[in-house]
Amino acid sequence: MSPSQILFVDDDPNVLKTAELLLKSAGYGFLGAANPAEAFSILAAERVDAILLDLNFSRAQMSGEEGLACLRDIRRHNPDAAVVVVTGHSGLTVAVQALRAGAHNFIMKPWNNERLLDAVEDALRHRPPPAAAAQAPADSGLIVGACEAIVRVRDLVARYAPLAASVLLEGEPGTGKSLVAQALHRQSGRGHLKVVEANDLRIDALEGLSDTTLVLEDIDRLDPALALLLSAWLQSAARHNNRVVATTTRPSGDIGLSRSLIYALSQLAIALPPLRDRGDDVAVLAAHFARVFALQQGLPTRSLQPDALAALRGIAWGDNLHALRRVVERAVVAAEGPAIAPADLDLPDDRVESADVGLSLERTEKFIIQEALKRHNFSISKAAVELGVTRQTLYRRMARHGL
């Protein structure tokens, strides 16, 4: 039997090393992440049984809000996650807030080794049975991004998930509709998930369903002859705690089904934005896809060079997340050094307009500088070395971007 995997999220490498030695000596597996972005990449790629979570990740931050936001996102992704908050600067008041937000327990820094191990063991005892935790892939329902449109999608998922009302997910191919459907299910508390291509739907297969999220993919491909039968089933779905989530790449007015059925399937609706409208999320997603693929394939973790990120920002991404993920995963294999260069990218031909490229370059440079500063705990000298510029140049770039 493989050891329980413990993920520790902390920006201090010395803390991570100390925790690694302690947890491994106690027989646990150890995974370390320096920030929430790395943590979610690990959660997407690896089995994690319990999480130790620091509450502050940026310079001079002691409010704990960064960690509380990360905790909320972890709980959205997996409501059953066993999270132990580890904090020093934020104090007892914030630790209590973390408990109210769903943390299983908290430990104060500097910790007592025995107390920390007891907290980990207690968290593991209260996790769901392994069979229940393994029903879905690790990355299902993980909505990555920080643009305004995606923040709204996450908020709507959290608001809609506990309800029985049907939800229609609209968006271009590859925008993440199946992912959002998984997130709605994970946060709903329902025990079963059934995913069906609408053109393969058989009404008799729905008989006897209860406590189930039914995902009907590409509802515009439903056989019109089934419309009345599906409408009749929907009328009683809520009584058995069943909920329908339908997806489509078409506007609701162009789906081609009866108006009454469309109304029944779209009591609530979520529109997913195309990747070209998500701004800095291109860089966030590319870094995430690179980390996840490297972890899954046992390859060295590779970052993306600034000019590689700029090249990604210059693409319109007609196939959205699917296309970006494929390009990044191939680049992880193609790259020979620790960073992915533009030459490693097998880019599609759909370029954005030149004016948009200029704006993309500005946003990408700001994102790259912010991430380098975070990785080096806001050490200007170390960030400048990583970026290949002088301290003075970095100061000028930071001032230009209001950093």
C-alpha positions, -999 to 999 in steps of 0.1 A, spaced: 0 0 0 15 34 -10 20 59 17 -4 88 22 6 118 1 9 152 20 10 184 1 27 213 19 21 248 4 46 274 17 67 301 0 97 295 24 120 267 10 135 261 44 100 254 59 93 230 30 126 212 35 121 209 72 86 195 67 98 171 40 124 156 64 98 153 92 70 138 71 91 114 52 107 101 84 72 95 96 64 74 65 44 99 45 49 109 9 57 146 4 48 171 -22 59 208 -19 45 239 -36 58 274 -32 24 291 -40 -12 284 -47 -6 281 -85 19 254 -80 -4 237 -55 -33 235 -79 -10 220 -106 0 193 -82 -36 187 -72 -44 183 -110 -16 158 -115 -11 138 -83 -31 120 -56 -31 141 -25 -45 128 8 -40 159 30 -28 195 26 -8 216 49 -14 252 39 5 284 48 -16 316 48 8 342 33 27 341 1 37 377 -8 61 401 6 48 420 37 15 400 37 4 390 71 -34 392 67 -38 356 57 -62 365 29 -40 348 3 -42 315 21 -79 319 29 -85 325 -8 -65 294 -17 -84 274 9 -117 285 -6 -105 274 -40 -93 241 -27 -127 235 -11 -145 245 -43 -124 220 -62 -128 193 -36 -153 199 -8 -139 169 11 -102 180 10 -84 175 44 -67 209 49 -46 218 79 -37 255 81 -1 263 92 4 299 102 25 322 123 22 358 113 -16 358 107 -24 347 143 -52 329 160 -80 350 146 -72 342 110 -68 305 119 -103 305 133 -115 321 100 -98 292 82 -117 267 103 -150 284 94 -140 283 58 -136 245 59 -100 238 72 -99 207 93 -74 220 118 -46 246 123 -10 246 135 9 276 147 45 283 136 70 274 149 53 240 152 59 212 175 68 181 154 46 157 174 16 182 172 20 185 134 21 148 129 -9 143 151 -28 169 131 -19 152 98 -30 118 111 -62 133 124 -69 149 90 -63 116 72 -87 98 95 -115 122 86 -110 121 48 -136 103 26 -130 66 18 -105 61 -11 -131 47 -34 -152 79 -31 -122 102 -36 -111 83 -68 -144 86 -87 -132 114 -109 -98 124 -124 -78 147 -101 -80 177 -125 -118 174 -131 -136 205 -120 -104 225 -115 -111 260 -131 -78 278 -135 -75 315 -143 -79 349 -127 -95 371 -154 -128 388 -145 -149 364 -167 -134 333 -151 -138 347 -116 -175 352 -125 -178 316 -138 -163 303 -105 -187 324 -85 -217 312 -105 -206 276 -101 -205 280 -63 -239 297 -63 -256 272 -87 -240 239 -75 -262 232 -45 -294 238 -65 -316 213 -84 -323 237 -113 -309 227 -147 -279 246 -161 -270 253 -197 -233 258 -204 -226 278 -235 -192 284 -252 -170 277 -281 -153 243 -285 -125 239 -260 -136 266 -235 -140 242 -206 -177 233 -205 -170 197 -194 -147 210 -167 -174 234 -154 -199 206 -155 -175 185 -133 -171 215 -109 -209 219 -106 -212 182 -97 -183 182 -72 -197 211 -53 -233 198 -54 -229 170 -29 -246 146 -52 -233 110 -51 -233 101 -88 -222 116 -121 -235 104 -154 -220 120 -186 -238 113 -219 -233 125 -255 -268 139 -263 -269 121 -297 -264 88 -278 -291 94 -251 -315 66 -244 -344 77 -221 -347 42 -206 -311 46 -193 -324 75 -171 -350 53 -153 -342 48 -117 -316 76 -114 -313 94 -81 -289 117 -64 -272 122 -98 -258 150 -119 -267 141 -155 -244 159 -180 -258 160 -216 -230 171 -239 -237 189 -272 -274 191 -265 -279 206 -299 -273 171 -313 -302 155 -294 -326 135 -315 -357 158 -317 -379 127 -314 -366 124 -277 -376 160 -269 -410 152 -253 -396 122 -234 -367 142 -220 -391 170 -211 -413 146 -192 -382 131 -173 -370 166 -164 -403 174 -146 -397 147 -120 -358 150 -119 -357 173 -88 -379 150 -68 -351 123 -69 -323 149 -64 -313 146 -100 -299 176 -118 -292 182 -155 -262 201 -169 -264 205 -207 -236 219 -229 -236 235 -263 -214 254 -287 -243 273 -301 -263 302 -288 -295 290 -271 -316 304 -299 -299 283 -325 -299 249 -307 -328 237 -329 -349 220 -301 -384 230 -290 -386 262 -270 -402 244 -240 -373 219 -238 -347 247 -241 -364 266 -213 -364 234 -192 -327 228 -198 -316 264 -192 -333 274 -159 -298 287 -152 -270 294 -177 -232 300 -176 -214 315 -207 -177 305 -209 -153 330 -225 -130 321 -254 -93 320 -245 -86 351 -267 -107 372 -244 -90 360 -212 -59 383 -212 -32 372 -188 -49 338 -183 -30 325 -214 3 327 -194 -13 314 -162 -28 284 -181 3 277 -201 24 275 -169 -2 253 -153 -4 229 -183 34 227 -183 37 218 -146 8 193 -148 22 174 -178 57 173 -164 44 159 -131 22 133 -149 50 122 -172 79 122 -147 97 150 -166 116 179 -152 94 209 -145 100 236 -172 91 272 -171 83 293 -202 107 319 -214 93 355 -217 94 354 -255 77 320 -255 49 334 -234 47 364 -257 44 341 -287 15 322 -270 -2 355 -264 0 363 -301 -23 334 -311 -61 336 -314 -65 300 -302 -95 289 -323 -96 256 -303 -92 274 -270 -79 254 -240 -75 222 -259 -51 238 -284 -31 256 -258 -27 225 -237 -15 204 -267 10 230 -277 24 234 -242 26 196 -236 45 190 -268 69 219 -258 76 203 -224 90 173 -243 107 192 -270 126 216 -247 161 205 -239 168 230 -211 150 241 -180 129 266 -199 106 264 -230 118 287 -258 98 299 -288 115 274 -310 100 246 -289 64 257 -296 45 242 -325 21 271 -329 -11 272 -349 -14 298 -377 -44 318 -362 -27 350 -351 -44 379 -334 -44 414 -348 -12 433 -345 -27 459 -322 -38 431 -298 -3 416 -300 12 448 -286 -13 448 -257 -6 411 -252 31 417 -249 26 444 -223 4 422 -202 27 392 -206 57 412 -195 39 424 -164 28 389 -156 64 375 -161 79 402 -138 53 396 -111 59 358 -112 97 362 -110 94 385 -81 71 361 -62 94 331 -69 123 350 -54 104 365 -24 106 399 -41 144 399 -42 152 424 -71 187 410 -76 176 373 -80 146 382 -101 168 403 -124 192 374 -128 164 350 -138 149 375 -163 184 382 -178 182 420 -171 201 444 -149 186 456 -116 181 491 -131 163 477 -161 140 457 -138 133 487 -117 123 506 -148 100 478 -161 84 475 -127 77 513 -126 62 511 -161 38 484 -150 30 500 -117 47 472 -96 
